[in-house]
Amino acid sequence: MFIALSKTHAKKHHQMFVQKYIYDQLISSLRERCLTL
């Protein structure tokens, strides 16, 4: 029971991490685009 719970928690944490990474990538690319303009 506890193992399954921790597995789902880890999955949720991983999704949050991936979303934050994608968000950071978007922000940095937008910044570069604004600088080149």
N, CA, C and O atoms as a Maestro MAE file, in Angstrom:
{
 s_m_m2io_version
 :::
 2.0.0
}

f_m_ct {
 s_m_title
 :::
 protein
 m_atom[148] {
  # First column is atom index #
  i_m_mmod_type
  r_m_x_coord
  r_m_y_coord
  r_m_z_coord
  i_m_residue_number
  s_m_chain_name
  s_m_pdb_residue_name
  s_m_pdb_atom_name
  i_m_atomic_number
  :::
  1 25 0.833 -1.206 0.000 1 A "MET " " N  " 7
  2 3 0.000 0.000 0.000 1 A "MET " " CA " 6
  3 2 0.864 1.250 0.000 1 A "MET " " C  " 6
  4 15 0.670 2.148 -0.820 1 A "MET " " O  " 8
  5 25 1.817 1.306 0.921 2 A "PHE " " N  " 7
  6 3 2.682 2.475 1.037 2 A "PHE " " CA " 6
  7 2 3.553 2.645 -0.203 2 A "PHE " " C  " 6
  8 15 3.807 3.764 -0.648 2 A "PHE " " O  " 8
  9 25 4.011 1.511 -0.759 3 A "ILE " " N  " 7
  10 3 4.873 1.557 -1.945 3 A "ILE " " CA " 6
  11 2 4.112 2.155 -3.131 3 A "ILE " " C  " 6
  12 15 4.644 2.984 -3.869 3 A "ILE " " O  " 8
  13 25 2.860 1.720 -3.300 4 A "ALA " " N  " 7
  14 3 2.042 2.227 -4.402 4 A "ALA " " CA " 6
  15 2 1.814 3.729 -4.225 4 A "ALA " " C  " 6
  16 15 1.850 4.488 -5.195 4 A "ALA " " O  " 8
  17 25 1.580 4.149 -2.988 5 A "LEU " " N  " 7
  18 3 1.343 5.556 -2.699 5 A "LEU " " CA " 6
  19 2 2.571 6.388 -3.039 5 A "LEU " " C  " 6
  20 15 2.459 7.449 -3.653 5 A "LEU " " O  " 8
  21 25 3.738 5.907 -2.642 6 A "SER " " N  " 7
  22 3 4.972 6.641 -2.925 6 A "SER " " CA " 6
  23 2 5.261 6.673 -4.428 6 A "SER " " C  " 6
  24 15 5.830 7.639 -4.934 6 A "SER " " O  " 8
  25 25 4.867 5.616 -5.134 7 A "LYS " " N  " 7
  26 3 5.076 5.572 -6.590 7 A "LYS " " CA " 6
  27 2 4.266 6.668 -7.279 7 A "LYS " " C  " 6
  28 15 4.787 7.387 -8.132 7 A "LYS " " O  " 8
  29 25 2.986 6.794 -6.905 8 A "THR " " N  " 7
  30 3 2.141 7.819 -7.516 8 A "THR " " CA " 6
  31 2 2.648 9.200 -7.143 8 A "THR " " C  " 6
  32 15 2.592 10.121 -7.957 8 A "THR " " O  " 8
  33 25 3.138 9.355 -5.931 9 A "HIS " " N  " 7
  34 3 3.679 10.639 -5.489 9 A "HIS " " CA " 6
  35 2 4.914 11.001 -6.311 9 A "HIS " " C  " 6
  36 15 5.086 12.153 -6.707 9 A "HIS " " O  " 8
  37 25 5.766 10.018 -6.563 10 A "ALA " " N  " 7
  38 3 6.973 10.256 -7.359 10 A "ALA " " CA " 6
  39 2 6.598 10.628 -8.787 10 A "ALA " " C  " 6
  40 15 7.243 11.480 -9.397 10 A "ALA " " O  " 8
  41 25 5.565 9.998 -9.321 11 A "LYS " " N  " 7
  42 3 5.121 10.294 -10.677 11 A "LYS " " CA " 6
  43 2 4.629 11.735 -10.763 11 A "LYS " " C  " 6
  44 15 4.952 12.452 -11.710 11 A "LYS " " O  " 8
  45 25 3.845 12.153 -9.768 12 A "LYS " " N  " 7
  46 3 3.324 13.512 -9.743 12 A "LYS " " CA " 6
  47 2 4.470 14.513 -9.644 12 A "LYS " " C  " 6
  48 15 4.472 15.543 -10.318 12 A "LYS " " O  " 8
  49 25 5.438 14.196 -8.799 13 A "HIS " " N  " 7
  50 3 6.603 15.068 -8.625 13 A "HIS " " CA " 6
  51 2 7.382 15.183 -9.927 13 A "HIS " " C  " 6
  52 15 7.864 16.261 -10.276 13 A "HIS " " O  " 8
  53 25 7.502 14.077 -10.638 14 A "HIS " " N  " 7
  54 3 8.225 14.069 -11.918 14 A "HIS " " CA " 6
  55 2 7.504 14.936 -12.943 14 A "HIS " " C  " 6
  56 15 8.142 15.683 -13.685 14 A "HIS " " O  " 8
  57 25 6.177 14.840 -12.986 15 A "GLN " " N  " 7
  58 3 5.398 15.664 -13.920 15 A "GLN " " CA " 6
  59 2 5.604 17.144 -13.630 15 A "GLN " " C  " 6
  60 15 5.768 17.945 -14.550 15 A "GLN " " O  " 8
  61 25 5.596 17.507 -12.345 16 A "MET " " N  " 7
  62 3 5.822 18.906 -11.966 16 A "MET " " CA " 6
  63 2 7.205 19.354 -12.404 16 A "MET " " C  " 6
  64 15 7.373 20.470 -12.896 16 A "MET " " O  " 8
  65 25 8.200 18.487 -12.228 17 A "PHE " " N  " 7
  66 3 9.572 18.816 -12.605 17 A "PHE " " CA " 6
  67 2 9.684 19.032 -14.112 17 A "PHE " " C  " 6
  68 15 10.332 19.976 -14.565 17 A "PHE " " O  " 8
  69 25 9.052 18.155 -14.879 18 A "VAL " " N  " 7
  70 3 9.083 18.277 -16.341 18 A "VAL " " CA " 6
  71 2 8.391 19.559 -16.796 18 A "VAL " " C  " 6
  72 15 8.889 20.265 -17.673 18 A "VAL " " O  " 8
  73 25 7.237 19.852 -16.191 19 A "GLN " " N  " 7
  74 3 6.514 21.075 -16.545 19 A "GLN " " CA " 6
  75 2 7.353 22.304 -16.250 19 A "GLN " " C  " 6
  76 15 7.388 23.239 -17.050 19 A "GLN " " O  " 8
  77 25 8.035 22.313 -15.099 20 A "LYS " " N  " 7
  78 3 8.883 23.451 -14.732 20 A "LYS " " CA " 6
  79 2 10.044 23.578 -15.717 20 A "LYS " " C  " 6
  80 15 10.420 24.688 -16.095 20 A "LYS " " O  " 8
  81 25 10.612 22.447 -16.133 21 A "TYR " " N  " 7
  82 3 11.728 22.465 -17.081 21 A "TYR " " CA " 6
  83 2 11.276 23.048 -18.426 21 A "TYR " " C  " 6
  84 15 11.957 23.896 -19.003 21 A "TYR " " O  " 8
  85 25 10.125 22.587 -18.914 22 A "ILE " " N  " 7
  86 3 9.598 23.096 -20.188 22 A "ILE " " CA " 6
  87 2 9.317 24.585 -20.074 22 A "ILE " " C  " 6
  88 15 9.607 25.348 -20.995 22 A "ILE " " O  " 8
  89 25 8.748 25.002 -18.939 23 A "TYR " " N  " 7
  90 3 8.438 26.411 -18.716 23 A "TYR " " CA " 6
  91 2 9.711 27.247 -18.743 23 A "TYR " " C  " 6
  92 15 9.750 28.309 -19.364 23 A "TYR " " O  " 8
  93 25 10.754 26.764 -18.066 24 A "ASP " " N  " 7
  94 3 12.037 27.477 -18.044 24 A "ASP " " CA " 6
  95 2 12.622 27.588 -19.448 24 A "ASP " " C  " 6
  96 15 13.163 28.629 -19.822 24 A "ASP " " O  " 8
  97 25 12.512 26.515 -20.220 25 A "GLN " " N  " 7
  98 3 13.028 26.525 -21.590 25 A "GLN " " CA " 6
  99 2 12.284 27.561 -22.436 25 A "GLN " " C  " 6
  100 15 12.898 28.289 -23.215 25 A "GLN " " O  " 8
  101 25 10.967 27.622 -22.280 26 A "LEU " " N  " 7
  102 3 10.165 28.588 -23.029 26 A "LEU " " CA " 6
  103 2 10.558 30.016 -22.670 26 A "LEU " " C  " 6
  104 15 10.716 30.861 -23.551 26 A "LEU " " O  " 8
  105 25 10.714 30.284 -21.383 27 A "ILE " " N  " 7
  106 3 11.080 31.625 -20.929 27 A "ILE " " CA " 6
  107 2 12.438 32.030 -21.484 27 A "ILE " " C  " 6
  108 15 12.602 33.148 -21.973 27 A "ILE " " O  " 8
  109 25 13.407 31.135 -21.415 28 A "SER " " N  " 7
  110 3 14.756 31.458 -21.895 28 A "SER " " CA " 6
  111 2 14.762 31.696 -23.403 28 A "SER " " C  " 6
  112 15 15.443 32.600 -23.887 28 A "SER " " O  " 8
  113 25 14.002 30.885 -24.146 29 A "SER " " N  " 7
  114 3 13.951 31.067 -25.603 29 A "SER " " CA " 6
  115 2 13.255 32.381 -25.952 29 A "SER " " C  " 6
  116 15 13.659 33.069 -26.890 29 A "SER " " O  " 8
  117 25 12.218 32.727 -25.207 30 A "LEU " " N  " 7
  118 3 11.528 34.001 -25.436 30 A "LEU " " CA " 6
  119 2 12.458 35.171 -25.149 30 A "LEU " " C  " 6
  120 15 12.466 36.163 -25.877 30 A "LEU " " O  " 8
  121 25 13.246 35.044 -24.076 31 A "ARG " " N  " 7
  122 3 14.196 36.096 -23.714 31 A "ARG " " CA " 6
  123 2 15.215 36.294 -24.838 31 A "ARG " " C  " 6
  124 15 15.514 37.426 -25.218 31 A "ARG " " O  " 8
  125 25 15.739 35.201 -25.359 32 A "GLU " " N  " 7
  126 3 16.726 35.280 -26.448 32 A "GLU " " CA " 6
  127 2 16.103 35.936 -27.674 32 A "GLU " " C  " 6
  128 15 16.743 36.746 -28.345 32 A "GLU " " O  " 8
  129 25 14.860 35.584 -27.963 33 A "ARG " " N  " 7
  130 3 14.164 36.150 -29.121 33 A "ARG " " CA " 6
  131 2 13.991 37.663 -28.953 33 A "ARG " " C  " 6
  132 15 14.191 38.427 -29.897 33 A "ARG " " O  " 8
  133 25 13.623 38.078 -27.761 34 A "CYS " " N  " 7
  134 3 13.452 39.519 -27.503 34 A "CYS " " CA " 6
  135 2 14.785 40.249 -27.615 34 A "CYS " " C  " 6
  136 15 14.837 41.375 -28.108 34 A "CYS " " O  " 8
  137 25 15.855 39.619 -27.162 35 A "LEU " " N  " 7
  138 3 17.173 40.251 -27.222 35 A "LEU " " CA " 6
  139 2 17.647 40.399 -28.660 35 A "LEU " " C  " 6
  140 15 18.268 41.402 -29.012 35 A "LEU " " O  " 8
  141 25 17.355 39.398 -29.495 36 A "THR " " N  " 7
  142 3 17.807 39.461 -30.882 36 A "THR " " CA " 6
  143 2 16.995 40.491 -31.672 36 A "THR " " C  " 6
  144 15 17.492 41.066 -32.641 36 A "THR " " O  " 8
  145 25 15.746 40.721 -31.255 37 A "LEU " " N  " 7
  146 3 14.923 41.742 -31.914 37 A "LEU " " CA " 6
  147 2 15.449 43.108 -31.490 37 A "LEU " " C  " 6
  148 15 14.918 44.134 -31.915 37 A "LEU " " O  " 8
  :::
 }
 m_bond[147] {
  # First column is bond index #
  i_m_from
  i_m_to
  i_m_order
  :::
  1 1 2 1
  2 2 3 1
  3 3 4 2
  4 3 5 1
  5 5 6 1
  6 6 7 1
  7 7 8 2
  8 7 9 1
  9 9 10 1
  10 10 11 1
  11 11 12 2
  12 11 13 1
  13 13 14 1
  14 14 15 1
  15 15 16 2
  16 15 17 1
  17 17 18 1
  18 18 19 1
  19 19 20 2
  20 19 21 1
  21 21 22 1
  22 22 23 1
  23 23 24 2
  24 23 25 1
  25 25 26 1
  26 26 27 1
  27 27 28 2
  28 27 29 1
  29 29 30 1
  30 30 31 1
  31 31 32 2
  32 31 33 1
  33 33 34 1
  34 34 35 1
  35 35 36 2
  36 35 37 1
  37 37 38 1
  38 38 39 1
  39 39 40 2
  40 39 41 1
  41 41 42 1
  42 42 43 1
  43 43 44 2
  44 43 45 1
  45 45 46 1
  46 46 47 1
  47 47 48 2
  48 47 49 1
  49 49 50 1
  50 50 51 1
  51 51 52 2
  52 51 53 1
  53 53 54 1
  54 54 55 1
  55 55 56 2
  56 55 57 1
  57 57 58 1
  58 58 59 1
  59 59 60 2
  60 59 61 1
  61 61 62 1
  62 62 63 1
  63 63 64 2
  64 63 65 1
  65 65 66 1
  66 66 67 1
  67 67 68 2
  68 67 69 1
  69 69 70 1
  70 70 71 1
  71 71 72 2
  72 71 73 1
  73 73 74 1
  74 74 75 1
  75 75 76 2
  76 75 77 1
  77 77 78 1
  78 78 79 1
  79 79 80 2
  80 79 81 1
  81 81 82 1
  82 82 83 1
  83 83 84 2
  84 83 85 1
  85 85 86 1
  86 86 87 1
  87 87 88 2
  88 87 89 1
  89 89 90 1
  90 90 91 1
  91 91 92 2
  92 91 93 1
  93 93 94 1
  94 94 95 1
  95 95 96 2
  96 95 97 1
  97 97 98 1
  98 98 99 1
  99 99 100 2
  100 99 101 1
  101 101 102 1
  102 102 103 1
  103 103 104 2
  104 103 105 1
  105 105 106 1
  106 106 107 1
  107 107 108 2
  108 107 109 1
  109 109 110 1
  110 110 111 1
  111 111 112 2
  112 111 113 1
  113 113 114 1
  114 114 115 1
  115 115 116 2
  116 115 117 1
  117 117 118 1
  118 118 119 1
  119 119 120 2
  120 119 121 1
  121 121 122 1
  122 122 123 1
  123 123 124 2
  124 123 125 1
  125 125 126 1
  126 126 127 1
  127 127 128 2
  128 127 129 1
  129 129 130 1
  130 130 131 1
  131 131 132 2
  132 131 133 1
  133 133 134 1
  134 134 135 1
  135 135 136 2
  136 135 137 1
  137 137 138 1
  138 138 139 1
  139 139 140 2
  140 139 141 1
  141 141 142 1
  142 142 143 1
  143 143 144 2
  144 143 145 1
  145 145 146 1
  146 146 147 1
  147 147 148 2
  :::
 }
}
